[in-house]
Amino acid sequence: MHSGYGIASLSERLYAWPEAEDRPAAAGLLITTTASDSDGTLGGLVALSEPSRLADVLDAALRGLMRCSSDPVCARRVPEDPEDFLHGAACHCCVMASETSCERANRFLDRRFVVPLPGEWAGLAFFEDPRG
């Protein structure tokens, strides 16, 4: 929304690896456009990579992950075997991306790994509570 592109026009890929003998731990994010029509401008997407703007976008995204219209059911949902393990605290209301943008078909999504959610699995989040 910040770049002028619709959600189905963007695709992202996360790169991350742990520390090893020959390299330090690192992580990166690549955001690309999937359509070459008039949805927006590449300049709008590039401008969002400026540190202050990117921090604002990331903060807004993390705050958005803290709530879902299906909470508390969504936030407290724990996946179970046999096939339910593919989706944790991620429902169609909160974090399901459009199929054209998600090469993994929305599998392995769980917002509790990104932000702290209430319940017994609260300590799994990578980020602290963005609300302070």
C-alpha positions in Angstrom: 0.0 0.0 0.0 2.9 2.4 0.8 4.5 1.8 -2.6 1.5 2.2 -4.9 1.5 -1.5 -5.8 -1.4 -3.8 -5.0 -0.6 -6.8 -2.8 -0.8 -9.2 -5.7 1.8 -7.2 -7.6 4.6 -7.7 -5.1 6.6 -10.7 -4.2 9.1 -11.1 -1.4 11.9 -13.5 -0.5 13.7 -13.8 2.8 17.3 -14.8 3.0 18.8 -15.9 6.3 21.5 -18.2 7.5 23.2 -18.9 10.8 26.8 -18.2 11.6 29.3 -20.7 10.3 33.1 -21.0 10.3 33.4 -19.3 6.9 30.7 -16.6 7.3 28.8 -14.5 9.9 25.1 -14.8 10.5 23.1 -12.6 8.1 19.6 -11.9 6.9 18.0 -10.0 4.0 14.8 -9.2 2.3 14.1 -8.9 -1.4 10.9 -7.3 -2.6 10.1 -7.4 -6.3 7.2 -6.5 -8.5 5.4 -9.4 -10.2 3.6 -7.3 -12.8 4.8 -4.7 -15.3 1.6 -2.8 -15.6 0.6 0.7 -14.3 -0.1 -0.4 -10.6 2.7 1.8 -9.3 6.2 2.9 -10.0 9.4 1.1 -9.2 10.7 4.4 -7.8 8.0 4.3 -5.1 9.1 0.9 -4.1 12.8 1.9 -4.1 12.1 5.1 -2.1 10.6 2.9 0.7 14.1 1.3 1.2 15.4 4.5 2.7 16.2 3.7 6.4 13.7 6.0 8.0 10.8 5.1 5.7 11.6 1.3 5.9 11.6 1.6 9.7 8.1 3.2 9.6 6.8 0.5 7.2 8.2 -2.3 9.3 6.8 -0.8 12.5 3.3 -0.5 11.0 3.6 -4.1 9.7 4.6 -5.4 13.2 1.8 -3.5 14.8 -0.6 -5.0 12.3 0.5 -8.5 13.2 -0.4 -7.9 16.8 -4.1 -8.1 16.1 -6.5 -10.2 13.9 -10.3 -10.0 13.6 -10.3 -13.7 14.6 -8.4 -13.2 17.9 -8.3 -14.7 20.4 -9.0 -17.9 18.4 -6.3 -17.1 15.8 -3.6 -16.1 18.3 -4.1 -19.1 20.6 -4.4 -21.7 17.8 -1.7 -24.4 18.0 -1.2 -26.6 15.0 -1.6 -30.4 15.4 -0.7 -33.4 13.4 -1.0 -34.8 10.8 -1.4 -32.0 8.3 -2.4 -29.1 10.5 1.2 -28.3 11.3 1.4 -26.3 8.1 -0.5 -23.3 9.6 0.0 -22.0 13.1 -1.3 -18.6 14.3 -2.1 -17.5 10.7 -5.6 -17.4 9.4 -7.2 -16.0 6.3 -8.2 -12.9 8.2 -4.7 -11.8 9.2 -1.7 -13.0 7.2 -2.7 -15.2 4.3 -1.0 -13.6 1.3 -2.5 -13.8 -2.2 -1.5 -17.0 -4.0 0.3 -15.1 -6.7 2.6 -13.7 -4.2 3.3 -16.7 -2.0 5.4 -19.4 -3.6 4.9 -21.7 -0.6 1.1 -21.6 -0.9 0.8 -19.9 2.6 2.3 -22.9 4.4 4.4 -22.6 7.5 2.9 -19.2 8.4 2.7 -18.4 12.1 2.7 -14.8 13.4 3.8 -15.9 16.9 7.3 -16.4 15.5 7.4 -12.7 14.5 5.6 -10.9 17.3 4.7 -12.0 20.8 1.1 -13.3 21.1 -0.7 -14.3 24.3 -0.6 -17.9 25.5 1.9 -20.6 26.3 4.0 -20.0 23.2 4.6 -16.3 23.8 8.4 -16.6 24.0 8.9 -17.6 20.4 8.8 -14.1 18.8 11.8 -12.7 16.9 10.7 -9.1 17.6 9.6 -7.5 20.8 6.1 -6.1 21.3 6.0 -3.1 18.8 3.6 -1.2 21.1 6.3 -0.6 23.6 
